């Protein structure tokens, strides 16, 4: 504040000399005018800062709606499968395929979504994914047999692959560096919200007949797609994609809405254009060829991005969520209503604790949250395995419910949201969409394997034995976080790329709050 007042006084003195003021009261009036001008500039800047923050958050929330579809499907299938099994008389093998195939088939959407988003843009790719998912859920709702159910399930998986993968990229590309972790974590909030809504839907419609209940449960999943359609006409296209398409004027106009000052607009525009020039300088090298034969920097990015996706799923989170009714039944709960009520508690735990991650991810960083998450999950999975060795025991039931709720809570603190954050921010602009899609391969394949083998593995080594295995894998993930995951807090996307390349100026920050305020008060806004 001291510097600002000094600057104002010096300007007043310069103007005093320039215009030859002799009366001290005239000079005092000029000084007051300068202070009023500074105050007006500060008010305008603070208002712009507030409007920008609201706009960025609104865009991120709208883009995150796609993840509700993924979460709802995961949550609702855990209960709907109980009634599908009774109504359509499907086998255990068909049940595993129906539940687990979505993760594998979503790879088609993810891998093609990267190329599609580079061709038609980020936001319209999200819209395409919503349409395909909506069509799949409609087919499932009216499916007369297992065959039609599988057709709808496969379409829903492709739609989820399209939308969920590109949502994280879009949010990362519109977010300022100091809020990118929080905004990208909204994806995990929406996934958890979708799971919770799926659980609530299971419980709410469980009173209908076996033929009707599961159809209503699945049909409700069409509704979020309507809101996504509306959102596409509200959110802008990614400025980074616009620059890659040489639509510089449009990119600048979007950045004006996303940035707090004109200085920040120019800096972000300059960094994006520089990254785009590097990308276009390598146009003779195909993206997939570069990913399959990567440079040392890109290889480190792929280790981190693909690895975090793999460990997120191979530790059994989908088995815990999809098969929570089976877990609770194995623990000794017999009533379907009581089982579904327990799954609602799991959904609440998963959703509430993601808020902790949202608050902390840009304050304490990515790695500390991952450490807490992986260590906590390791312990909870071990306790869950132990509790399931005490079937039909009140203590065993309570311990199993507590262990499942705690496991999903620790997942939501770190592995859930941070995986989305890292996967959308560590790749360079030219490779971002398709490298993120490639990173989904490990996660989707491991998710599919876990989901499609859980019942068979449980029959072979018992349900408790499966969770002991998950606990051991989770322990390995702690070491992976230590050696392979870098800290990316408060770095721009371009600075993260420089960090992986080992360049020393990757710690250079964006224009700080105090710098912007000082420049504004000096009349350079």
GUDO-125604 format. One line per field, with one value per residue (C-alpha): residue number from 1; residue in one letter; z, x, y. Coordinates in pm, 1 decimal. Layout:
% GUDO-125604
seq = [NUM;...]
type = [A;...]
Z = [Z;...]
X = [X;...]
Y = [Y;...]
END
This chain:
% GUDO-125604
seq = [1;2;3;4;5;6;7;8;9;10;11;12;13;14;15;16;17;18;19;20;21;22;23;24;25;26;27;28;29;30;31;32;33;34;35;36;37;38;39;40;41;42;43;44;45;46;47;48;49;50;51;52;53;54;55;56;57;58;59;60;61;62;63;64;65;66;67;68;69;70;71;72;73;74;75;76;77;78;79;80;81;82;83;84;85;86;87;88;89;90;91;92;93;94;95;96;97;98;99;100;101;102;103;104;105;106;107;108;109;110;111;112;113;114;115;116;117;118;119;120;121;122;123;124;125;126;127;128;129;130;131;132;133;134;135;136;137;138;139;140;141;142;143;144;145;146;147;148;149;150;151;152;153;154;155;156;157;158;159;160;161;162;163;164;165;166;167;168;169;170;171;172;173;174;175;176;177;178;179;180;181;182;183;184;185;186;187;188;189;190;191;192;193;194;195;196;197;198;199;200;201;202;203;204;205;206;207;208;209;210;211;212;213;214;215;216;217;218;219;220;221;222;223;224;225;226;227;228;229;230;231;232;233;234;235;236;237;238;239;240;241;242;243;244;245;246;247;248;249;250;251;252;253;254;255;256;257;258;259;260;261;262;263;264;265;266;267;268;269;270;271;272;273;274;275;276;277;278;279;280;281;282;283;284;285;286;287;288;289;290;291;292;293;294;295;296;297;298;299;300;301;302;303;304;305;306;307;308;309;310;311;312;313;314;315;316;317;318;319;320;321;322;323;324;325;326;327;328;329;330;331;332;333;334;335;336;337;338;339;340;341;342;343;344;345;346;347;348;349;350;351;352;353;354;355;356;357;358;359;360;361;362;363;364;365;366;367;368;369;370;371;372;373;374;375;376;377;378;379;380;381;382;383;384;385;386;387;388;389;390;391;392;393;394;395;396;397;398;399;400;401;402;403;404;405;406;407;408;409;410;411;412;413;414;415;416;417;418;419;420;421;422;423;424;425;426;427;428;429;430;431;432;433;434;435;436;437;438;439;440;441;442;443;444;445;446;447;448;449;450;451;452;453;454;455;456;457;458;459;460;461;462;463;464;465;466;467;468;469;470;471;472;473;474;475;476;477;478;479;480;481;482;483;484;485;486;487;488;489;490;491;492;493;494;495;496;497;498;499;500;501;502;503;504;505;506;507;508;509;510;511;512;513;514;515;516;517;518;519;520;521;522;523;524;525]
type = [X;X;X;X;X;X;X;X;X;X;X;X;X;X;X;X;X;X;X;X;X;X;X;X;X;X;X;X;X;X;X;X;X;X;X;X;X;X;X;X;X;X;X;X;X;X;X;X;X;X;X;X;X;X;X;X;X;X;X;X;X;X;X;X;X;X;X;X;X;X;X;X;X;X;X;X;X;X;X;X;X;X;X;X;X;X;X;X;X;X;X;X;X;X;X;X;X;X;X;X;X;X;X;X;X;X;X;X;X;X;X;X;X;X;X;X;X;X;X;X;X;X;X;X;X;X;X;X;X;X;X;X;X;X;X;X;X;X;X;X;X;X;X;X;X;X;X;X;X;X;X;X;X;X;X;X;X;X;X;X;X;X;X;X;X;X;X;X;X;X;X;X;X;X;X;X;X;X;X;X;X;X;X;X;X;X;X;X;X;X;X;X;X;X;X;X;X;X;X;X;X;X;X;X;X;X;X;X;X;X;X;X;X;X;X;X;X;X;X;X;X;X;X;X;X;X;X;X;X;X;X;X;X;X;X;X;X;X;X;X;X;X;X;X;X;X;X;X;X;X;X;X;X;X;X;X;X;X;X;X;X;X;X;X;X;X;X;X;X;X;X;X;X;X;X;X;X;X;X;X;X;X;X;X;X;X;X;X;X;X;X;X;X;X;X;X;X;X;X;X;X;X;X;X;X;X;X;X;X;X;X;X;X;X;X;X;X;X;X;X;X;X;X;X;X;X;X;X;X;X;X;X;X;X;X;X;X;X;X;X;X;X;X;X;X;X;X;X;X;X;X;X;X;X;X;X;X;X;X;X;X;X;X;X;X;X;X;X;X;X;X;X;X;X;X;X;X;X;X;X;X;X;X;X;X;X;X;X;X;X;X;X;X;X;X;X;X;X;X;X;X;X;X;X;X;X;X;X;X;X;X;X;X;X;X;X;X;X;X;X;X;X;X;X;X;X;X;X;X;X;X;X;X;X;X;X;X;X;X;X;X;X;X;X;X;X;X;X;X;X;X;X;X;X;X;X;X;X;X;X;X;X;X;X;X;X;X;X;X;X;X;X;X;X;X;X;X;X;X;X;X;X;X;X;X;X;X;X;X;X;X;X;X;X;X;X;X;X;X;X;X;X;X;X;X;X;X;X;X;X;X;X;X;X;X;X;X;X;X;X;X;X;X;X;X]
Z = [0.0;79.0;-276.8;-429.7;-225.9;-315.4;-683.2;-661.9;-491.8;-747.1;-1031.9;-863.1;-830.2;-1197.8;-1305.2;-1067.1;-1247.3;-1591.1;-1550.2;-1328.2;-1034.7;-761.2;-528.6;-265.0;-262.1;-636.0;-572.3;-294.4;-529.7;-791.4;-529.6;-430.8;-795.1;-836.1;-528.8;-655.8;-992.3;-818.4;-611.1;-922.9;-1096.2;-793.0;-775.1;-1145.7;-1110.7;-805.1;-986.5;-1290.8;-1065.9;-904.3;-1239.0;-1387.6;-1095.3;-1123.8;-1498.9;-1478.0;-1204.7;-1403.1;-1712.6;-1508.6;-1341.3;-1673.3;-1826.6;-1525.6;-1577.0;-1813.8;-1518.2;-1346.7;-1622.7;-1537.7;-1165.0;-1200.5;-1415.3;-1161.2;-867.2;-1021.2;-1164.4;-817.4;-715.1;-1051.7;-1114.6;-820.3;-1002.2;-1355.6;-1236.1;-1107.2;-1400.3;-1696.9;-1519.7;-1618.2;-1506.1;-1281.5;-1587.3;-1772.8;-1462.9;-1457.4;-1830.1;-1802.8;-1511.8;-1627.0;-2002.7;-1967.1;-1845.7;-2134.6;-2407.9;-2287.9;-2427.9;-2776.7;-2679.0;-2502.9;-2782.8;-3058.4;-2838.3;-2837.2;-3216.7;-3236.0;-2988.2;-3191.9;-3502.0;-3382.9;-3053.2;-2685.4;-2600.2;-2901.2;-2828.7;-2481.6;-2645.6;-2880.0;-2584.0;-2403.3;-2707.0;-2745.9;-2372.2;-2371.5;-2660.4;-2481.8;-2157.8;-2351.2;-2512.2;-2172.8;-2014.8;-2262.1;-2318.0;-2344.8;-2314.4;-2211.6;-2574.1;-2600.6;-2253.3;-2370.7;-2686.0;-2474.9;-2226.2;-2499.8;-2640.4;-2292.1;-2245.1;-2569.3;-2469.7;-2127.8;-2288.5;-2515.7;-2251.1;-1931.9;-2094.2;-2267.8;-1975.8;-1771.4;-2063.0;-2124.4;-1760.0;-1738.0;-2052.4;-1929.8;-1568.4;-1417.7;-1265.6;-902.0;-928.9;-1183.4;-923.2;-756.5;-1082.7;-1234.8;-912.1;-983.7;-1215.7;-918.1;-727.8;-1015.5;-1038.8;-667.1;-693.8;-978.1;-770.8;-478.0;-704.4;-840.4;-488.5;-391.5;-711.1;-623.0;-277.6;-396.3;-669.9;-495.6;-394.7;-750.7;-915.7;-1038.1;-1400.5;-1353.3;-1078.7;-1262.8;-1577.7;-1385.5;-1216.0;-1553.4;-1725.0;-1473.7;-1599.7;-1921.1;-1739.2;-1684.2;-2061.6;-2104.0;-1877.6;-2065.9;-2390.6;-2239.7;-2097.5;-2442.8;-2544.3;-2235.5;-2212.8;-2459.3;-2661.8;-2516.1;-2599.9;-2648.0;-2909.6;-3082.0;-3101.8;-3252.8;-3518.3;-3583.1;-3451.3;-3250.0;-3218.7;-3075.0;-2837.9;-2711.5;-2657.3;-2451.6;-2246.4;-2168.1;-1997.1;-1821.3;-1697.5;-1418.4;-1594.9;-1946.8;-1842.7;-1763.6;-2097.0;-2285.1;-2083.5;-2123.1;-2494.0;-2540.8;-2360.4;-2554.4;-2889.4;-2803.3;-2714.7;-3033.7;-3245.3;-3096.8;-3174.4;-3531.1;-3582.3;-3540.3;-3774.9;-3981.3;-3683.5;-3620.4;-3267.0;-3214.9;-3353.8;-3103.6;-2819.7;-2915.1;-2960.7;-2701.2;-2605.5;-2246.7;-2132.1;-2290.7;-2154.5;-1800.5;-1862.2;-1983.7;-1684.2;-1450.6;-1643.9;-1737.8;-1404.1;-1190.4;-1402.6;-1363.0;-984.8;-940.7;-1067.7;-995.9;-621.5;-651.4;-618.1;-888.2;-720.7;-393.0;-555.7;-810.6;-575.4;-241.5;-213.3;-263.5;-3.1;254.3;179.0;232.5;560.9;685.6;586.6;442.6;355.8;11.8;155.2;432.8;178.3;-44.4;259.3;347.0;-9.3;29.5;330.5;107.0;-150.5;110.7;240.5;-109.7;-193.5;131.9;141.9;-212.3;-74.4;145.9;-163.2;-348.0;-62.8;-22.4;-371.3;-458.4;-101.0;4.4;-342.3;-529.3;-372.9;-4.3;-85.9;-281.2;12.5;256.6;9.5;-83.5;273.0;405.8;133.1;203.4;568.1;499.0;236.1;480.4;754.5;507.9;417.9;787.6;864.8;595.1;775.3;1048.6;860.6;1032.8;1318.9;1425.8;1485.3;1143.8;968.9;1140.4;1068.3;700.8;655.8;830.1;619.8;289.2;381.6;495.3;183.7;-52.2;168.5;139.0;-234.9;-264.9;-75.5;-322.3;-585.7;-721.1;-791.1;-823.6;-1096.9;-1306.8;-1226.1;-1323.4;-1632.9;-1774.2;-1692.1;-1748.1;-2128.4;-2385.4;-2593.7;-2913.1;-2736.5;-2460.3;-2595.8;-2737.9;-2459.7;-2203.5;-2403.9;-2404.7;-2028.6;-1997.6;-2139.8;-1819.8;-1602.7;-1814.5;-1877.6;-1510.5;-1412.2;-1655.5;-1536.2;-1173.1;-1241.4;-1469.3;-1248.7;-899.7;-857.1;-1007.9;-798.0;-485.7;-548.3;-597.9;-303.0;-108.3;-95.4;194.2;-1.0;-294.0;-65.9;87.7;-268.7;-328.7;-7.1;-127.7;-463.9;-285.2;-84.3;-413.9;-526.8;-233.7;-380.9;-727.2;-594.6;-428.2;-731.7;-1036.9;-953.8;-963.5;-776.9;-1020.8;-779.3;-898.2;-1229.7;-1564.3;-1820.6;-2016.8;-1705.0;-1626.1;-1974.3;-1913.3;-1579.3;-1746.0;-2001.4;-1711.5;-1793.2;-1498.4;-1548.5;-1503.0;-1161.4;-1310.4;-1193.0;-1353.9;-1264.5;-889.4;-714.8;-568.5;-900.1;-1082.6;-817.9;-834.4;-1214.3;-1212.4;-966.5;-1177.8;-1466.0;-1680.9;-1672.2]
X = [0.0;291.8;421.3;87.0;52.3;406.0;333.3;19.4;202.1;486.1;237.0;68.0;402.8;484.6;150.4;194.8;514.7;372.5;73.6;245.4;4.6;93.9;-201.6;-161.3;-538.0;-531.5;-253.4;-455.3;-752.4;-536.7;-404.9;-760.0;-852.3;-555.1;-662.6;-1020.0;-892.7;-686.3;-987.4;-1207.0;-950.6;-930.6;-1310.8;-1328.5;-1053.1;-1209.9;-1544.3;-1379.8;-1197.0;-1525.1;-1706.2;-1419.2;-1412.0;-1787.5;-1762.9;-1472.7;-1645.0;-1970.3;-1791.3;-1611.9;-1935.7;-2119.7;-1831.1;-1828.9;-2191.4;-2073.4;-1913.4;-2250.5;-2340.8;-2041.4;-2109.9;-2481.4;-2416.0;-2167.9;-2400.9;-2730.3;-2597.3;-2492.5;-2859.7;-3029.3;-2832.9;-3013.9;-3345.1;-3209.4;-3078.1;-3423.3;-3622.5;-3411.5;-3265.4;-2906.6;-2612.6;-2325.3;-2097.3;-2349.5;-2375.1;-1996.4;-1989.1;-2281.0;-2124.3;-1762.4;-1793.9;-1869.7;-1516.3;-1355.1;-1588.4;-1546.2;-1192.1;-1339.6;-1495.3;-1180.8;-938.8;-1160.3;-1261.2;-908.1;-891.7;-1253.0;-1190.2;-890.4;-1112.2;-1443.2;-1346.5;-1363.9;-1718.2;-1892.0;-1712.2;-1868.6;-2207.6;-2156.9;-2072.5;-2392.5;-2606.8;-2451.4;-2486.3;-2849.2;-2927.9;-2764.3;-2954.7;-3283.6;-3216.7;-3130.1;-3446.8;-3673.1;-3450.6;-3661.2;-3359.9;-2994.6;-2884.6;-3056.7;-2933.5;-2575.2;-2626.2;-2744.4;-2463.9;-2200.6;-2342.4;-2348.8;-1984.7;-1878.6;-2066.8;-1901.1;-1559.7;-1619.5;-1748.5;-1561.7;-1217.3;-1249.6;-1419.5;-1098.6;-895.0;-1145.1;-1147.8;-766.7;-739.9;-976.7;-854.6;-596.8;-296.2;-382.5;-732.9;-681.0;-660.9;-983.3;-1172.6;-1054.4;-1153.1;-1512.6;-1514.1;-1471.4;-1742.7;-1981.4;-1881.9;-1949.2;-2272.8;-2377.0;-2291.2;-2490.8;-2788.7;-2762.6;-2772.1;-3065.1;-3246.2;-3192.9;-3338.3;-3625.4;-3750.1;-3677.5;-4043.7;-4167.5;-4197.8;-3885.9;-3984.9;-4033.5;-3790.8;-3459.9;-3602.2;-3698.7;-3357.9;-3179.9;-3426.5;-3365.0;-3002.3;-3120.3;-3208.7;-2852.5;-2795.3;-3064.8;-2875.7;-2552.6;-2724.7;-2821.4;-2470.0;-2309.4;-2475.2;-2338.9;-1973.8;-1707.5;-1469.0;-1123.7;-889.9;-601.2;-794.2;-891.2;-524.8;-435.9;-701.3;-556.1;-873.9;-670.9;-933.8;-1184.8;-921.9;-838.4;-1205.9;-1249.2;-936.3;-1074.4;-1368.4;-1142.6;-870.2;-869.5;-658.6;-557.7;-198.9;-295.1;-478.3;-163.1;59.8;-167.8;-212.4;164.1;228.2;-43.8;78.5;435.3;318.8;112.2;412.9;619.0;337.7;294.4;669.6;639.4;344.9;541.1;552.7;218.1;83.6;40.5;386.6;524.8;331.4;446.2;807.8;824.8;1104.2;1237.2;1011.0;698.5;791.6;797.8;458.7;315.5;455.4;286.0;-41.2;-97.7;31.5;-199.2;-497.3;-393.2;-349.6;-671.6;-869.2;-655.9;-689.0;-1052.3;-1262.2;-1506.1;-1543.5;-1621.0;-1881.6;-2037.6;-2050.8;-2113.8;-2449.0;-2260.8;-2001.6;-2266.6;-2459.6;-2138.8;-2084.7;-2420.5;-2689.9;-2987.5;-3259.7;-3232.2;-3363.9;-3102.8;-2830.0;-2938.4;-2960.7;-2600.1;-2492.2;-2647.1;-2417.3;-2123.5;-2238.1;-2261.2;-1911.4;-1766.8;-1935.4;-1867.2;-1494.2;-1436.5;-1512.3;-1203.7;-992.3;-1147.2;-1049.8;-694.9;-571.0;-451.0;-340.6;-129.6;-59.8;-122.0;136.4;41.8;-320.5;-207.2;4.3;-286.5;-519.7;-305.8;-191.8;-547.4;-689.5;-426.1;-528.9;-905.9;-889.1;-699.4;-957.3;-1240.2;-1080.0;-1045.1;-1407.0;-1536.7;-1375.4;-1634.7;-1964.7;-2304.8;-2148.8;-2289.7;-1934.0;-1825.2;-2118.0;-2045.7;-1673.6;-1739.5;-1968.1;-1714.0;-1426.5;-1612.9;-1718.6;-1363.6;-1207.5;-1421.5;-1358.0;-979.2;-1018.7;-1214.9;-948.8;-671.5;-673.1;-1014.3;-978.8;-599.4;-597.4;-824.9;-615.5;-282.1;-415.5;-544.8;-249.1;78.6;75.0;181.6;-87.3;-17.3;-46.9;-294.0;-618.4;-479.4;-225.2;-504.1;-706.8;-410.7;-381.4;-738.9;-637.8;-468.7;-752.0;-1036.7;-874.4;-790.2;-1139.5;-1294.3;-1076.3;-1160.3;-1533.8;-1560.2;-1355.1;-1465.0;-1738.2;-1523.9;-1221.0;-1438.6;-1560.0;-1199.4;-1023.4;-1323.2;-1439.8;-1206.1;-911.6;-984.4;-967.8;-640.2;-502.1;-638.0;-467.8;-130.7;-169.0;-262.3;61.0;254.4;70.5;227.3;573.3;450.5;333.7;670.7;889.0;676.7;438.4;571.6;417.4;233.2;64.9;43.5;220.0;68.0;21.6;314.9;535.8;450.5;566.1;893.2;932.2;908.3;1166.1;1393.1;1405.5;1501.8;1252.6;954.2;899.9;830.2;480.1;200.4;135.5;79.2;-213.6;4.7;180.5;-148.9;-284.2;27.3;18.5;-348.6;-296.8;-11.7;-255.2;-125.5;-443.5]
Y = [0.0;227.9;201.2;283.7;603.9;707.6;650.8;860.5;1145.9;1139.8;1157.7;1451.2;1631.0;1566.9;1704.6;1998.5;2092.0;2025.1;2255.3;2510.8;2488.0;2735.6;2709.5;2439.1;2379.6;2306.0;2055.7;1891.9;1860.9;1690.4;1449.6;1358.8;1301.7;1065.6;868.6;849.6;724.5;454.3;351.2;331.3;111.1;-114.8;-145.6;-232.4;-489.2;-651.0;-671.1;-827.4;-1073.0;-1176.3;-1209.5;-1410.0;-1651.8;-1712.4;-1766.2;-2011.9;-2212.0;-2217.4;-2348.7;-2616.3;-2728.5;-2751.7;-2950.6;-3183.2;-3287.7;-3561.2;-3735.9;-3767.0;-4013.7;-4233.5;-4214.9;-4284.4;-4589.4;-4728.3;-4666.2;-4773.6;-5100.9;-5219.3;-5237.4;-5286.1;-5604.6;-5769.5;-5728.1;-5788.2;-6123.3;-6221.9;-6077.5;-6192.8;-6499.8;-6420.8;-6633.7;-6523.4;-6504.8;-6283.4;-6062.9;-6012.7;-5933.2;-5689.4;-5501.7;-5503.1;-5454.0;-5082.5;-5009.8;-5195.9;-5071.3;-4712.0;-4743.2;-4715.7;-4384.8;-4264.4;-4352.3;-4213.6;-3919.9;-3781.0;-3759.4;-3638.9;-3357.6;-3242.7;-3236.2;-3084.1;-2925.5;-3016.1;-2912.5;-3071.2;-3398.6;-3388.9;-3334.6;-3629.4;-3850.2;-3747.4;-3834.4;-4180.3;-4250.7;-4137.1;-4370.7;-4662.9;-4603.8;-4583.2;-4922.5;-5074.4;-4934.2;-5115.7;-5422.3;-5742.1;-5972.4;-5992.6;-5936.0;-5597.9;-5510.6;-5569.3;-5358.9;-5066.2;-5121.6;-5111.2;-4785.8;-4631.7;-4730.6;-4562.2;-4246.0;-4238.9;-4286.7;-3988.6;-3750.5;-3831.7;-3832.2;-3496.2;-3316.5;-3317.9;-3184.3;-2906.2;-2795.6;-2803.5;-2589.2;-2316.3;-2302.2;-2063.2;-2240.5;-2162.5;-2313.9;-2591.3;-2868.9;-2761.6;-2716.7;-3044.2;-3220.9;-3123.1;-3425.1;-3653.7;-3467.1;-3527.6;-3894.2;-3933.4;-3739.1;-3969.0;-4277.4;-4141.3;-4066.5;-4421.0;-4564.6;-4343.3;-4445.5;-4812.0;-4761.8;-4540.7;-4776.2;-5106.3;-5136.7;-5187.7;-5526.6;-5706.3;-5638.3;-5263.4;-5153.1;-5194.4;-5032.2;-4718.0;-4715.1;-4719.2;-4483.2;-4204.0;-4195.8;-4029.1;-3704.5;-3567.8;-3575.3;-3310.4;-3068.6;-3141.0;-3040.7;-2705.6;-2654.8;-2680.1;-2355.1;-2177.8;-2278.8;-2151.5;-2363.4;-2429.3;-2136.9;-2376.8;-2574.0;-2247.7;-2145.5;-2482.2;-2412.0;-2061.9;-1897.7;-1649.6;-1376.4;-1623.7;-1762.9;-1414.4;-1329.1;-1649.0;-1572.0;-1224.3;-1396.9;-1647.3;-1409.8;-1152.4;-889.4;-791.9;-864.2;-1222.4;-1250.0;-1150.6;-1380.5;-1683.6;-1608.7;-1583.4;-1913.3;-2096.7;-1963.5;-2065.6;-2417.8;-2433.0;-2326.9;-2609.2;-2852.8;-2732.5;-2747.8;-3124.4;-3175.8;-3423.0;-3657.0;-3830.7;-3799.1;-4171.6;-4240.0;-3991.0;-4155.8;-4506.2;-4392.6;-4113.5;-3879.2;-3910.1;-3623.8;-3771.1;-4113.8;-3971.2;-3811.2;-4142.6;-4330.8;-4084.8;-4049.2;-4413.4;-4538.5;-4327.4;-4438.5;-4803.1;-4790.7;-4594.1;-4894.3;-5201.2;-5133.4;-5240.5;-4927.5;-5041.7;-5381.1;-5204.7;-4981.8;-5219.4;-5515.3;-5343.6;-5529.9;-5858.3;-5756.2;-5667.2;-5985.6;-6182.3;-5998.0;-6124.2;-5870.0;-6060.0;-5802.0;-5636.8;-5308.6;-5311.3;-5387.4;-5096.6;-4866.5;-4958.5;-4874.6;-4528.1;-4476.9;-4571.1;-4315.7;-4040.3;-4118.3;-4111.4;-3781.3;-3594.0;-3667.5;-3547.5;-3200.6;-3235.2;-3302.6;-3009.1;-2778.2;-2911.0;-3004.6;-2652.2;-2575.5;-2875.4;-3016.8;-3341.6;-3575.3;-3528.9;-3614.9;-3921.0;-4040.2;-4007.7;-4176.3;-4477.6;-4548.9;-4515.3;-4740.7;-5005.4;-5021.7;-5014.2;-5288.5;-5508.5;-5444.3;-5518.4;-5849.6;-5934.7;-5836.5;-6072.2;-6365.7;-6306.7;-6370.7;-6349.9;-6156.2;-5818.0;-5694.9;-5826.7;-5651.6;-5318.8;-5349.5;-5433.6;-5131.0;-4906.2;-5045.4;-4999.1;-4642.5;-4557.5;-4708.0;-4499.3;-4194.8;-4232.0;-4292.4;-3966.7;-3771.5;-3855.0;-4127.8;-4032.9;-3658.7;-3628.3;-3892.0;-3668.7;-3360.9;-3515.2;-3688.4;-3362.2;-3136.4;-3321.8;-3362.7;-3097.5;-2927.6;-3123.4;-3460.6;-3374.4;-3517.0;-3840.6;-3898.5;-3860.6;-4110.3;-4350.3;-4304.1;-4423.3;-4761.3;-4877.8;-4753.0;-4887.2;-5226.9;-5277.9;-5160.8;-5407.4;-5693.1;-5623.4;-5588.7;-5891.6;-6123.3;-6021.9;-6285.2;-6561.3;-6463.2;-6446.7;-6798.9;-6917.3;-6746.5;-6602.2;-6240.5;-6166.3;-6308.5;-6075.3;-5771.8;-5888.6;-5890.9;-5540.4;-5426.0;-5559.5;-5383.6;-5061.7;-5085.2;-5095.7;-4780.3;-4591.2;-4656.2;-4555.6;-4218.0;-4159.2;-4232.6;-4149.7;-3864.9;-3504.4;-3210.6;-2982.1;-2742.9;-2377.4;-2443.8;-2351.1;-2627.1;-2490.1;-2481.2;-2844.2;-2940.0;-2755.9;-2935.5;-3276.9;-3160.5;-3063.2;-2691.1;-2473.5;-2188.7;-2419.7;-2264.5;-1925.6;-1837.1;-1647.9;-1284.6;-1289.4;-1122.6;-850.1;-785.2;-751.1;-516.4;-297.7;-281.7;-194.0;87.7;217.2;257.3;-32.1;-240.6]
END
